[in-house]
Amino acid sequence: MFGVMAVKWLVGQMNNARIAREFENWISGFLAQQISSDHLNLFEKDIAAYIRSSDSAVYASACVPLFLHYRRIRRIDDHQLRLSLIGCFMAEFRAQAQAQEDNSTALLSLMVYVFDQVNQDVAVVPPKGWSLNDLLGFLEHIPVGLKRWTWEDAGRTRGAEPVKWQVENEYHVQNLLYVLLAPIFNDIADEVNLQPVGQKNPRIDLYLPSLHTIIEVKYRKDEKKSFQALIGEIAEDASLYRADTNYKGARIVIFLWDCTRATQEHAKFKEGVSKIDGIDGCVITSAPSTMSW
């Protein structure tokens, strides 16, 4: 089964319709018979199910779907489901380690690979697991810490010049979010280039692979940048991100830094953003009141 799976991948890379048909004809005869027989173990049956129907296969083990997820073949975007599978896999791993039967080198290699990936996955996300609501809650509480944002009219120590932490551009906000999120999600990526869409070259501001979530950062410097214009930009960005097959199923969170502190407009803006297809959350943070407009 491991060898047939390798052939499946090779056929997919060749992108040849004739060879693909020949492969399907080749496996259609014997694969169903092998699945229904007693010759295959649990994991081999799951691999056979994947070979037979990649998108609709239902797996009895946790090892095989996790393997396909970590190889970016069939992603598990539901974080809670992935955590549940990780728990089941650890039980499978212990059972195989204690079993007296001789397992194939291929199966042992598969399980060791998944074990290593699981260790990295668990290290990335807090033990209780983060959901989308956890992320949104974290972002919404950022203003609590901004009360200590450095904005001095006079130096705090003798002879020191006053210091002001300027936030003048969108990338400054992006850097701030990176600083806050990187200790929690050490797989965080920024400035991720996506597949071109015609003359457009979309790029993700921040991406959290462990949550399969995009954070799109927006910056309102003054009243020249209207909320209507921001909604238009967000709608365009979301459609471009969905055009890339690798991120079609990703969640998208909008984070707006509002220098104008136009809080009377925030509720309407969030309501408008929530109506855009593919947007899963919107957080607005006003610049600290100590900062000059």
Backbone as CSV, one residue per row, in Angstrom:
resi,resn,N_x,N_y,N_z,CA_x,CA_y,CA_z,C_x,C_y,C_z
1,MET,0.818,-1.211,0.000,0.000,0.000,0.000,0.860,1.273,0.000
2,PHE,1.969,1.252,0.723,2.841,2.425,0.747,3.422,2.676,-0.645
3,GLY,3.772,1.599,-1.329,4.304,1.744,-2.683,3.261,2.281,-3.646
4,VAL,2.021,1.807,-3.525,0.947,2.297,-4.398,0.676,3.776,-4.126
5,MET,0.753,4.188,-2.843,0.563,5.597,-2.501,1.644,6.452,-3.159
6,ALA,2.877,5.959,-3.170,3.968,6.692,-3.818,3.713,6.830,-5.314
7,VAL,3.178,5.782,-5.918,2.850,5.846,-7.347,1.752,6.876,-7.585
8,LYS,0.778,6.941,-6.688,-0.305,7.929,-6.803,0.263,9.349,-6.822
9,TRP,1.201,9.613,-5.913,1.802,10.946,-5.866,2.581,11.246,-7.145
10,LEU,3.305,10.261,-7.647,4.075,10.447,-8.872,3.141,10.747,-10.047
11,VAL,2.048,10.014,-10.137,1.074,10.248,-11.206,0.514,11.669,-11.109
12,GLY,0.235,12.108,-9.885,-0.283,13.467,-9.698,0.710,14.524,-10.143
13,GLN,1.992,14.310,-9.874,3.019,15.272,-10.273,3.212,15.307,-11.790
14,MET,2.972,14.185,-12.456,3.158,14.130,-13.910,2.085,14.921,-14.648
15,ASN,0.903,15.059,-14.033,-0.172,15.860,-14.626,-0.475,15.435,-16.065
16,ASN,-0.578,14.117,-16.239,-0.848,13.543,-17.550,-2.176,12.787,-17.468
17,ALA,-3.171,13.227,-18.239,-4.512,12.657,-18.153,-4.523,11.172,-18.519
18,ARG,-3.744,10.789,-19.526,-3.733,9.395,-19.950,-3.165,8.498,-18.847
19,ILE,-2.043,8.929,-18.263,-1.423,8.132,-17.196,-2.347,8.075,-15.972
20,ALA,-3.040,9.186,-15.697,-3.973,9.208,-14.566,-5.094,8.194,-14.771
21,ARG,-5.620,8.117,-16.001,-6.671,7.125,-16.289,-6.147,5.702,-16.143
22,GLU,-4.935,5.472,-16.622,-4.349,4.135,-16.503,-4.151,3.751,-15.032
23,PHE,-3.756,4.731,-14.223,-3.585,4.464,-12.788,-4.915,4.095,-12.148
24,GLU,-5.972,4.846,-12.479,-7.290,4.561,-11.926,-7.771,3.173,-12.342
25,ASN,-7.549,2.841,-13.592,-7.934,1.502,-14.057,-7.136,0.411,-13.334
26,TRP,-5.873,0.708,-13.090,-4.990,-0.261,-12.437,-5.447,-0.567,-11.021
27,ILE,-5.806,0.490,-10.262,-6.173,0.271,-8.855,-7.621,-0.175,-8.692
28,SER,-8.478,0.097,-9.677,-9.901,-0.209,-9.512,-10.143,-1.703,-9.368
29,GLY,-9.278,-2.502,-9.970,-9.489,-3.938,-9.931,-9.178,-4.568,-8.604
30,PHE,-8.008,-4.271,-8.050,-7.558,-5.002,-6.866,-7.725,-4.256,-5.553
31,LEU,-7.886,-2.910,-5.593,-7.844,-2.148,-4.350,-9.056,-2.437,-3.459
32,ALA,-10.246,-2.476,-4.051,-11.442,-2.766,-3.256,-11.345,-4.134,-2.619
33,GLN,-10.810,-5.078,-3.365,-10.653,-6.430,-2.842,-9.677,-6.453,-1.673
34,GLN,-8.596,-5.693,-1.785,-7.611,-5.635,-0.708,-8.191,-5.006,0.553
35,ILE,-9.006,-3.949,0.367,-9.598,-3.266,1.523,-10.525,-4.195,2.286
36,SER,-11.299,-4.988,1.565,-12.269,-5.887,2.201,-11.630,-7.169,2.734
37,SER,-10.401,-7.402,2.398,-9.740,-8.634,2.844,-9.173,-8.473,4.242
38,ASP,-8.650,-9.548,4.779,-8.015,-9.519,6.105,-6.494,-9.422,6.002
39,HIS,-6.007,-9.093,4.829,-4.559,-9.061,4.632,-3.928,-7.747,5.109
40,LEU,-4.740,-6.690,5.209,-4.203,-5.379,5.550,-4.504,-5.035,7.003
41,ASN,-3.571,-4.323,7.645,-3.850,-3.835,8.991,-4.624,-2.516,8.902
42,LEU,-4.945,-1.952,10.063,-5.771,-0.743,10.135,-5.183,0.400,9.317
43,PHE,-3.891,0.613,9.435,-3.240,1.745,8.784,-3.172,1.540,7.266
44,GLU,-2.894,0.313,6.864,-2.824,0.014,5.432,-4.199,0.162,4.782
45,LYS,-5.254,-0.198,5.495,-6.600,-0.012,4.963,-6.914,1.473,4.786
46,ASP,-6.457,2.306,5.734,-6.677,3.756,5.614,-5.915,4.325,4.421
47,ILE,-4.701,3.855,4.226,-3.920,4.322,3.083,-4.586,3.895,1.778
48,ALA,-5.116,2.661,1.760,-5.827,2.190,0.580,-7.068,3.040,0.316
49,ALA,-7.774,3.434,1.387,-8.957,4.284,1.239,-8.567,5.644,0.671
50,TYR,-7.438,6.203,1.123,-6.951,7.474,0.584,-6.601,7.348,-0.893
51,ILE,-5.925,6.273,-1.267,-5.544,6.064,-2.669,-6.786,5.967,-3.543
52,ARG,-7.789,5.292,-3.024,-8.994,5.026,-3.808,-9.844,6.288,-3.988
53,SER,-9.999,7.076,-2.927,-10.830,8.297,-2.993,-10.260,9.329,-2.032
54,SER,-9.348,10.150,-2.528,-8.578,11.070,-1.687,-9.458,12.005,-0.874
55,ASP,-10.467,12.606,-1.520,-11.241,13.666,-0.873,-12.339,13.147,0.043
56,SER,-12.898,11.977,-0.250,-14.047,11.488,0.511,-13.710,10.323,1.432
57,ALA,-12.452,9.974,1.529,-12.073,8.825,2.349,-12.386,9.071,3.826
58,VAL,-12.864,8.035,4.500,-13.107,8.074,5.945,-12.089,7.148,6.603
59,TYR,-11.390,7.676,7.617,-10.268,6.937,8.191,-10.616,6.357,9.562
60,ALA,-10.136,5.159,9.812,-10.331,4.506,11.109,-9.202,4.835,12.072
61,SER,-8.043,5.203,11.554,-6.899,5.547,12.406,-6.771,7.062,12.513
62,ALA,-5.936,7.506,13.445,-5.596,8.926,13.549,-4.283,9.206,12.836
63,CYS,-3.430,8.189,12.715,-2.098,8.360,12.141,-2.158,8.816,10.686
64,VAL,-2.975,8.154,9.885,-2.994,8.443,8.445,-3.531,9.841,8.141
65,PRO,-4.693,10.267,8.700,-5.137,11.637,8.410,-4.174,12.706,8.917
66,LEU,-3.507,12.440,10.054,-2.519,13.399,10.545,-1.310,13.452,9.611
67,PHE,-0.900,12.291,9.109,0.200,12.253,8.143,-0.143,13.092,6.905
68,LEU,-1.338,12.923,6.386,-1.759,13.681,5.195,-1.848,15.174,5.508
69,HIS,-2.241,15.510,6.746,-2.309,16.928,7.152,-0.918,17.556,7.197
70,TYR,0.002,16.868,7.852,1.338,17.441,8.020,2.106,17.489,6.698
71,ARG,1.745,16.619,5.766,2.355,16.663,4.437,1.626,17.644,3.524
72,ARG,0.629,18.363,4.081,-0.159,19.367,3.342,-0.877,18.759,2.131
73,ILE,-1.305,17.514,2.288,-2.046,16.827,1.226,-3.541,16.975,1.453
74,ARG,-3.955,16.784,2.704,-5.362,16.958,3.057,-5.414,17.588,4.438
75,ARG,-5.532,18.915,4.476,-5.415,19.667,5.727,-6.604,19.420,6.644
76,ILE,-6.341,19.463,7.943,-7.380,19.404,8.965,-7.466,20.805,9.562
77,ASP,-8.377,21.621,9.045,-8.447,23.022,9.444,-9.123,23.223,10.800
78,ASP,-9.950,22.263,11.196,-10.614,22.348,12.492,-9.596,22.016,13.587
79,HIS,-9.204,23.031,14.349,-8.130,22.852,15.329,-8.523,21.868,16.427
80,GLN,-9.776,21.941,16.897,-10.211,21.030,17.953,-10.218,19.586,17.458
81,LEU,-10.617,19.380,16.206,-10.587,18.039,15.629,-9.158,17.521,15.558
82,ARG,-8.223,18.413,15.177,-6.825,17.992,15.094,-6.281,17.610,16.471
83,LEU,-6.651,18.378,17.499,-6.213,18.034,18.853,-6.772,16.678,19.280
84,SER,-8.026,16.412,18.907,-8.631,15.115,19.232,-7.889,13.979,18.529
85,LEU,-7.546,14.192,17.264,-6.804,13.176,16.522,-5.417,12.960,17.118
86,ILE,-4.801,14.035,17.586,-3.480,13.908,18.201,-3.562,13.013,19.439
87,GLY,-4.614,13.200,20.252,-4.792,12.348,21.420,-4.967,10.884,21.035
88,CYS,-5.758,10.640,19.985,-5.955,9.259,19.514,-4.661,8.679,18.949
89,PHE,-3.896,9.529,18.253,-2.645,9.030,17.671,-1.669,8.593,18.758
90,MET,-1.580,9.369,19.837,-0.648,8.999,20.902,-1.000,7.630,21.476
91,ALA,-2.305,7.328,21.553,-2.719,5.998,22.018,-2.309,4.933,20.998
92,GLU,-2.469,5.243,19.709,-2.042,4.313,18.662,-0.534,4.080,18.715
93,PHE,0.197,5.159,18.938,1.658,5.070,18.970,2.119,4.176,20.118
94,ARG,1.488,4.365,21.287,1.859,3.536,22.443,1.508,2.074,22.190
95,ALA,0.330,1.857,21.575,-0.100,0.480,21.304,0.860,-0.223,20.356
96,GLN,1.314,0.477,19.317,2.242,-0.124,18.363,3.602,-0.367,19.001
97,ALA,4.004,0.532,19.910,5.301,0.352,20.588,5.285,-0.871,21.498
98,GLN,4.101,-1.190,22.058,3.999,-2.315,22.987,3.646,-3.620,22.278
99,ALA,3.230,-3.541,21.016,2.806,-4.736,20.291,3.999,-5.655,20.021
100,GLN,3.729,-6.935,20.038,4.784,-7.919,19.810,5.002,-8.191,18.319
101,GLU,4.010,-7.832,17.495,4.094,-8.124,16.066,5.140,-7.259,15.378
102,ASP,5.678,-7.778,14.300,6.671,-7.035,13.533,5.956,-6.121,12.539
103,ASN,6.203,-4.821,12.663,5.619,-3.857,11.734,6.609,-3.555,10.621
104,SER,6.066,-3.191,9.476,6.929,-2.872,8.346,7.724,-1.601,8.632
105,THR,8.862,-1.501,7.969,9.696,-0.303,8.119,8.939,0.938,7.666
106,ALA,8.117,0.785,6.621,7.355,1.923,6.102,6.360,2.432,7.139
107,LEU,5.654,1.526,7.811,4.688,1.944,8.821,5.380,2.596,10.007
108,LEU,6.488,2.024,10.451,7.227,2.618,11.567,7.730,4.011,11.206
109,SER,8.206,4.172,9.983,8.680,5.485,9.534,7.539,6.492,9.526
110,LEU,6.367,6.039,9.069,5.186,6.904,9.038,4.825,7.371,10.440
111,MET,4.818,6.460,11.392,4.420,6.809,12.752,5.445,7.702,13.437
112,VAL,6.724,7.457,13.187,7.760,8.310,13.774,7.672,9.724,13.201
113,TYR,7.396,9.821,11.894,7.243,11.146,11.267,6.084,11.907,11.917
114,VAL,4.928,11.241,12.046,3.762,11.901,12.644,4.046,12.264,14.098
115,PHE,4.731,11.388,14.832,5.070,11.668,16.228,5.905,12.944,16.337
116,ASP,6.899,13.093,15.467,7.743,14.293,15.477,6.920,15.543,15.167
117,GLN,6.026,15.429,14.182,5.200,16.579,13.806,4.227,16.952,14.918
118,VAL,3.677,15.944,15.591,2.762,16.194,16.703,3.476,16.937,17.817
119,ASN,4.710,16.539,18.126,5.470,17.235,19.164,5.659,18.706,18.833
120,GLN,5.936,19.005,17.569,6.075,20.393,17.148,4.747,21.125,17.218
121,ASP,3.676,20.446,16.817,2.352,21.049,16.822,1.927,21.422,18.226
122,VAL,2.127,20.516,19.170,1.742,20.758,20.554,2.583,21.873,21.151
123,ALA,3.846,21.964,20.730,4.719,23.027,21.242,4.296,24.385,20.725
124,VAL,3.682,24.416,19.525,3.285,25.683,18.914,2.074,26.279,19.615
125,VAL,1.078,25.435,19.924,-0.189,25.916,20.441,-0.282,25.638,21.928
126,PRO,-0.822,26.578,22.722,-0.956,26.336,24.156,-1.676,25.033,24.448
127,PRO,-1.387,24.405,25.613,-1.919,23.071,25.911,-3.431,22.964,25.776
128,LYS,-4.171,24.010,26.140,-5.618,23.907,26.067,-6.109,24.079,24.635
129,GLY,-5.217,24.487,23.750,-5.627,24.673,22.366,-6.260,26.038,22.156
130,TRP,-5.971,26.656,21.044,-6.558,27.946,20.708,-7.597,27.739,19.624
131,SER,-8.753,28.326,19.816,-9.767,28.369,18.780,-9.737,29.757,18.149
132,LEU,-10.552,29.962,17.129,-10.651,31.287,16.520,-11.105,32.308,17.546
133,ASN,-12.046,31.927,18.415,-12.535,32.858,19.439,-11.441,33.215,20.434
134,ASP,-10.561,32.265,20.735,-9.432,32.573,21.620,-8.525,33.633,20.998
135,LEU,-8.255,33.473,19.697,-7.403,34.436,18.993,-8.063,35.808,18.974
136,LEU,-9.355,35.856,18.642,-10.062,37.133,18.591,-10.083,37.785,19.970
137,GLY,-10.304,36.984,21.007,-10.299,37.533,22.357,-8.946,38.127,22.731
138,PHE,-7.879,37.444,22.337,-6.529,37.949,22.605,-6.311,39.296,21.907
139,LEU,-6.667,39.364,20.622,-6.468,40.597,19.859,-7.313,41.742,20.417
140,GLU,-8.531,41.440,20.843,-9.416,42.483,21.369,-8.923,43.039,22.701
141,HIS,-8.087,42.288,23.413,-7.573,42.749,24.704,-6.239,43.478,24.588
142,ILE,-5.750,43.662,23.376,-4.490,44.398,23.204,-4.562,45.809,23.798
143,PRO,-5.695,46.542,23.652,-5.745,47.892,24.234,-5.464,47.943,25.727
144,VAL,-5.691,46.845,26.452,-5.406,46.838,27.889,-3.931,47.132,28.138
145,GLY,-3.070,46.587,27.275,-1.634,46.800,27.443,-1.148,48.128,26.897
146,LEU,-1.951,48.775,26.046,-1.510,50.029,25.429,-1.467,51.193,26.422
147,LYS,-2.010,51.010,27.619,-1.924,52.088,28.612,-0.478,52.362,29.009
148,ARG,0.414,51.378,28.745,1.832,51.582,29.037,2.623,51.867,27.773
149,TRP,1.940,52.279,26.708,2.638,52.616,25.472,3.496,53.854,25.703
150,THR,4.750,53.771,25.346,5.682,54.857,25.637,5.417,56.064,24.742
151,TRP,5.044,57.183,25.384,4.787,58.439,24.669,5.102,59.575,25.635
152,GLU,6.344,59.987,25.672,6.842,60.903,26.702,6.900,62.336,26.201
153,ASP,6.477,63.244,27.059,6.675,64.672,26.795,8.021,65.136,27.335
154,ALA,8.527,64.386,28.309,9.850,64.678,28.874,10.513,63.358,29.231
155,GLY,11.846,63.335,29.188,12.571,62.127,29.512,12.296,61.666,30.928
156,ARG,12.268,60.374,31.137,11.967,59.834,32.458,13.197,59.784,33.353
157,THR,14.385,59.841,32.763,15.615,59.837,33.557,16.398,61.111,33.252
158,ARG,17.308,61.456,34.154,18.048,62.705,34.033,18.836,62.752,32.730
159,GLY,18.642,63.831,31.985,19.374,64.053,30.747,18.864,63.259,29.552
160,ALA,17.828,62.429,29.751,17.325,61.599,28.653,16.364,62.378,27.763
161,GLU,16.401,62.074,26.489,15.458,62.663,25.553,14.116,61.948,25.672
162,PRO,13.023,62.674,25.492,11.714,62.008,25.524,11.588,60.999,24.369
163,VAL,10.925,59.906,24.642,10.774,58.831,23.662,9.298,58.682,23.297
164,LYS,9.056,58.584,22.008,7.698,58.346,21.513,7.739,57.165,20.548
165,TRP,6.986,56.107,20.869,6.913,54.941,19.995,5.899,55.212,18.889
166,GLN,6.415,55.673,17.787,5.543,56.053,16.683,4.969,54.820,15.976
167,VAL,3.708,54.902,15.613,3.063,53.899,14.771,2.555,54.656,13.552
168,GLU,3.385,54.711,12.529,3.122,55.592,11.396,2.643,54.862,10.146
169,ASN,2.764,53.536,10.151,2.445,52.791,8.937,1.789,51.458,9.285
170,GLU,1.196,50.866,8.253,0.547,49.560,8.420,1.551,48.503,8.869
171,TYR,2.781,48.565,8.326,3.753,47.535,8.682,4.203,47.663,10.130
172,HIS,4.086,48.866,10.734,4.380,49.002,12.159,3.375,48.189,12.989
173,VAL,2.097,48.259,12.611,1.065,47.477,13.302,1.313,45.987,13.089
174,GLN,1.682,45.627,11.877,1.991,44.235,11.564,3.139,43.738,12.442
175,ASN,4.182,44.561,12.597,5.321,44.187,13.444,4.898,44.030,14.905
176,LEU,3.999,44.913,15.361,3.514,44.832,16.744,2.785,43.520,16.975
177,LEU,1.917,43.135,16.042,1.180,41.886,16.183,2.135,40.691,16.137
178,TYR,3.151,40.776,15.299,4.133,39.690,15.211,4.825,39.510,16.561
179,VAL,5.224,40.625,17.182,5.897,40.564,18.485,4.992,39.912,19.529
180,LEU,3.690,40.229,19.486,2.762,39.710,20.479,2.420,38.237,20.250
181,LEU,2.346,37.816,18.983,1.880,36.469,18.665,3.003,35.442,18.535
182,ALA,4.204,35.881,18.157,5.293,34.931,17.908,5.641,34.068,19.118
183,PRO,5.620,34.591,20.356,5.920,33.704,21.496,4.868,32.614,21.696
184,ILE,3.669,32.825,21.171,2.591,31.849,21.319,2.572,30.894,20.136
185,PHE,2.725,31.451,18.938,2.700,30.657,17.716,4.068,30.776,17.043
186,ASN,4.975,29.846,17.363,6.321,29.980,16.800,6.386,29.552,15.347
187,ASP,5.231,29.192,14.756,5.196,28.911,13.323,4.665,30.104,12.534
188,ILE,4.470,31.242,13.191,3.901,32.415,12.531,4.748,32.819,11.333
189,ALA,4.084,33.244,10.268,4.778,33.688,9.061,4.232,35.053,8.662
190,ASP,5.102,35.889,8.115,4.651,37.201,7.650,5.100,37.422,6.213
191,GLU,4.390,38.349,5.547,4.689,38.686,4.152,4.731,37.424,3.283
192,VAL,3.667,36.629,3.346,3.592,35.370,2.602,3.057,35.651,1.198
193,ASN,3.873,35.393,0.187,3.454,35.620,-1.196,2.576,34.469,-1.682
194,LEU,1.466,34.822,-2.336,0.533,33.831,-2.855,0.658,33.718,-4.365
195,GLN,-0.112,32.798,-4.929,-0.105,32.623,-6.371,-0.617,33.888,-7.049
196,PRO,0.048,34.364,-8.111,-0.422,35.564,-8.817,-1.831,35.368,-9.363
197,VAL,-2.591,36.445,-9.370,-3.914,36.461,-9.985,-3.864,37.510,-11.089
198,GLY,-3.568,37.050,-12.302,-3.349,38.002,-13.383,-2.151,38.878,-13.065
199,GLN,-2.376,40.196,-13.126,-1.295,41.132,-12.797,-1.162,41.391,-11.297
200,LYS,-2.063,40.816,-10.507,-2.029,41.004,-9.059,-1.101,39.976,-8.415
201,ASN,-0.324,40.438,-7.433,0.555,39.549,-6.668,0.191,39.668,-5.193
202,PRO,-0.872,38.957,-4.768,-1.338,39.088,-3.375,-0.309,38.600,-2.375
203,ARG,-0.353,39.215,-1.193,0.583,38.851,-0.132,-0.130,38.940,1.210
204,ILE,0.017,37.893,2.001,-0.611,37.827,3.320,0.247,38.588,4.328
205,ASP,-0.392,39.377,5.187,0.343,40.109,6.220,0.899,39.151,7.272
206,LEU,0.007,38.386,7.910,0.421,37.414,8.929,-0.375,36.134,8.719
207,TYR,0.289,34.992,8.939,-0.377,33.705,8.774,-0.003,32.801,9.927
208,LEU,-1.023,32.180,10.544,-0.827,31.225,11.636,-1.167,29.839,11.112
209,PRO,-0.166,29.053,10.678,-0.446,27.734,10.105,-1.185,26.797,11.044
210,SER,-0.855,26.827,12.335,-1.477,25.898,13.276,-2.970,26.154,13.429
211,LEU,-3.431,27.369,13.132,-4.861,27.684,13.132,-5.391,27.875,11.714
212,HIS,-4.507,27.743,10.734,-4.864,27.980,9.323,-5.642,29.295,9.211
213,THR,-5.042,30.354,9.772,-5.716,31.649,9.877,-4.822,32.764,9.348
214,ILE,-5.422,33.619,8.530,-4.760,34.800,7.985,-5.179,36.012,8.812
215,ILE,-4.222,36.849,9.162,-4.530,38.125,9.817,-4.186,39.241,8.833
216,GLU,-5.200,39.946,8.393,-5.024,41.053,7.454,-5.028,42.363,8.246
217,VAL,-3.929,43.113,8.158,-3.752,44.327,8.945,-4.139,45.545,8.111
218,LYS,-4.925,46.421,8.710,-5.291,47.683,8.075,-4.933,48.837,9.008
219,TYR,-4.671,50.006,8.391,-4.195,51.163,9.152,-4.942,52.399,8.670
220,ARG,-5.601,53.080,9.584,-6.302,54.334,9.235,-5.552,55.492,9.870
221,LYS,-4.812,56.187,9.039,-3.961,57.283,9.527,-4.755,58.545,9.810
222,ASP,-5.665,58.896,8.899,-6.456,60.109,9.050,-7.782,59.926,8.333
223,GLU,-8.573,60.985,8.285,-9.910,60.892,7.712,-9.890,60.751,6.195
224,LYS,-8.734,60.958,5.561,-8.647,60.766,4.114,-8.888,59.304,3.737
225,LYS,-8.528,58.398,4.640,-8.790,56.976,4.423,-10.161,56.657,5.033
226,SER,-11.168,56.558,4.189,-12.527,56.349,4.675,-12.755,54.891,5.051
227,PHE,-13.748,54.686,5.887,-14.111,53.312,6.254,-14.671,52.576,5.038
228,GLN,-15.360,53.320,4.148,-15.869,52.695,2.922,-14.725,52.141,2.084
229,ALA,-13.644,52.920,1.961,-12.487,52.471,1.182,-11.843,51.243,1.824
230,LEU,-11.778,51.210,3.145,-11.191,50.065,3.847,-12.007,48.796,3.604
231,ILE,-13.330,48.932,3.614,-14.187,47.765,3.360,-13.951,47.246,1.947
232,GLY,-13.795,48.157,0.989,-13.499,47.743,-0.380,-12.181,47.002,-0.487
233,GLU,-11.150,47.498,0.206,-9.846,46.835,0.191,-9.932,45.437,0.797
234,ILE,-10.679,45.320,1.884,-10.805,44.024,2.556,-11.509,43.017,1.658
235,ALA,-12.569,43.461,0.982,-13.298,42.561,0.086,-12.394,42.069,-1.042
236,GLU,-11.569,42.966,-1.587,-10.651,42.574,-2.657,-9.589,41.608,-2.139
237,ASP,-9.031,41.922,-0.969,-8.003,41.045,-0.394,-8.544,39.638,-0.163
238,ALA,-9.743,39.549,0.396,-10.325,38.238,0.704,-10.509,37.412,-0.567
239,SER,-10.980,38.041,-1.637,-11.191,37.301,-2.886,-9.872,36.838,-3.483
240,LEU,-8.811,37.624,-3.341,-7.499,37.230,-3.863,-6.928,36.071,-3.058
241,TYR,-7.109,36.104,-1.742,-6.600,35.016,-0.912,-7.308,33.706,-1.252
242,ARG,-8.609,33.776,-1.492,-9.384,32.570,-1.803,-8.986,31.990,-3.157
243,ALA,-8.372,32.791,-4.004,-7.979,32.295,-5.323,-6.810,31.321,-5.244
244,ASP,-6.055,31.366,-4.146,-4.938,30.442,-3.951,-5.485,29.174,-3.298
245,THR,-5.327,28.042,-3.950,-5.901,26.793,-3.447,-5.372,26.417,-2.071
246,ASN,-4.142,26.825,-1.742,-3.560,26.492,-0.441,-4.230,27.248,0.709
247,TYR,-4.892,28.367,0.392,-5.487,29.201,1.430,-6.990,29.401,1.232
248,LYS,-7.568,28.622,0.316,-8.997,28.755,0.024,-9.843,28.505,1.259
249,GLY,-9.417,27.571,2.109,-10.190,27.249,3.307,-9.695,27.943,4.564
250,ALA,-8.737,28.852,4.435,-8.194,29.527,5.620,-9.197,30.530,6.185
251,ARG,-9.162,30.684,7.500,-9.947,31.736,8.131,-9.233,33.071,7.935
252,ILE,-10.002,34.157,7.871,-9.430,35.490,7.687,-9.928,36.396,8.806
253,VAL,-8.982,37.010,9.510,-9.290,37.955,10.579,-8.739,39.320,10.187
254,ILE,-9.565,40.345,10.325,-9.148,41.716,10.023,-8.752,42.418,11.318
255,PHE,-7.590,43.089,11.305,-7.152,43.882,12.456,-6.916,45.312,11.977
256,LEU,-7.723,46.236,12.462,-7.623,47.649,12.061,-7.064,48.481,13.203
257,TRP,-6.019,49.230,12.903,-5.460,50.217,13.846,-5.977,51.584,13.415
258,ASP,-6.770,52.217,14.265,-7.431,53.477,13.912,-6.780,54.637,14.648
259,CYS,-5.970,55.395,13.916,-5.317,56.570,14.516,-6.314,57.691,14.800
260,THR,-7.445,57.696,14.074,-8.422,58.774,14.250,-9.313,58.557,15.470
261,ARG,-9.276,57.352,16.011,-10.078,57.009,17.186,-11.558,57.326,16.961
262,ALA,-12.023,57.020,15.750,-13.417,57.291,15.385,-14.301,56.152,15.892
263,THR,-14.401,56.054,17.201,-15.101,54.920,17.808,-16.578,54.870,17.425
264,GLN,-17.158,56.026,17.076,-18.572,56.043,16.705,-18.820,55.300,15.393
265,GLU,-17.763,55.046,14.615,-17.902,54.356,13.337,-17.546,52.861,13.423
266,HIS,-16.976,52.458,14.529,-16.417,51.114,14.608,-17.471,50.016,14.494
267,ALA,-18.595,50.180,15.181,-19.623,49.137,15.158,-20.155,48.938,13.740
268,LYS,-20.407,50.021,13.036,-20.922,49.918,11.664,-19.878,49.296,10.746
269,PHE,-18.608,49.645,10.961,-17.534,49.077,10.150,-17.439,47.567,10.368
270,LYS,-17.481,47.131,11.620,-17.407,45.697,11.916,-18.604,44.954,11.335
271,GLU,-19.775,45.592,11.387,-20.967,44.977,10.806,-20.800,44.798,9.298
272,GLY,-20.227,45.823,8.641,-20.012,45.741,7.199,-18.995,44.672,6.832
273,VAL,-17.897,44.616,7.575,-16.850,43.629,7.303,-17.382,42.210,7.490
274,SER,-18.240,42.029,8.492,-18.771,40.681,8.778,-19.633,40.150,7.639
275,LYS,-20.133,41.030,6.783,-20.977,40.613,5.659,-20.167,40.197,4.434
276,ILE,-18.863,40.438,4.472,-18.007,40.055,3.351,-17.761,38.563,3.410
277,ASP,-17.990,37.882,2.316,-17.836,36.436,2.273,-16.395,36.032,2.580
278,GLY,-16.235,35.127,3.535,-14.909,34.619,3.854,-14.219,35.309,5.002
279,ILE,-14.816,36.372,5.573,-14.211,37.058,6.715,-14.775,36.447,7.998
280,ASP,-13.880,36.019,8.892,-14.297,35.288,10.092,-14.210,36.111,11.373
281,GLY,-13.676,37.315,11.300,-13.598,38.133,12.496,-12.971,39.477,12.195
282,CYS,-13.312,40.473,13.006,-12.771,41.821,12.813,-12.497,42.430,14.180
283,VAL,-11.283,42.943,14.353,-10.883,43.585,15.603,-10.394,44.989,15.270
284,ILE,-10.868,45.979,16.037,-10.439,47.372,15.838,-9.781,47.861,17.113
285,THR,-8.599,48.405,16.977,-7.880,48.989,18.108,-7.573,50.445,17.799
286,SER,-7.997,51.334,18.678,-7.684,52.751,18.517,-6.297,53.033,19.072
287,ALA,-5.600,53.961,18.410,-4.302,54.378,18.923,-4.471,54.971,20.327
288,PRO,-3.500,54.783,21.211,-3.598,55.361,22.561,-3.894,56.847,22.499
289,SER,-4.706,57.334,23.420,-5.131,58.746,23.411,-3.959,59.691,23.621
290,THR,-2.864,59.183,24.186,-1.699,60.047,24.414,-0.987,60.381,23.109
291,MET,-1.198,59.561,22.076,-0.530,59.804,20.807,-1.221,60.932,20.069
292,SER,-0.429,61.831,19.504,-1.016,62.975,18.784,-1.602,62.482,17.466
293,TRP,-2.650,63.116,17.031,-3.313,62.777,15.773,-2.684,63.618,14.670
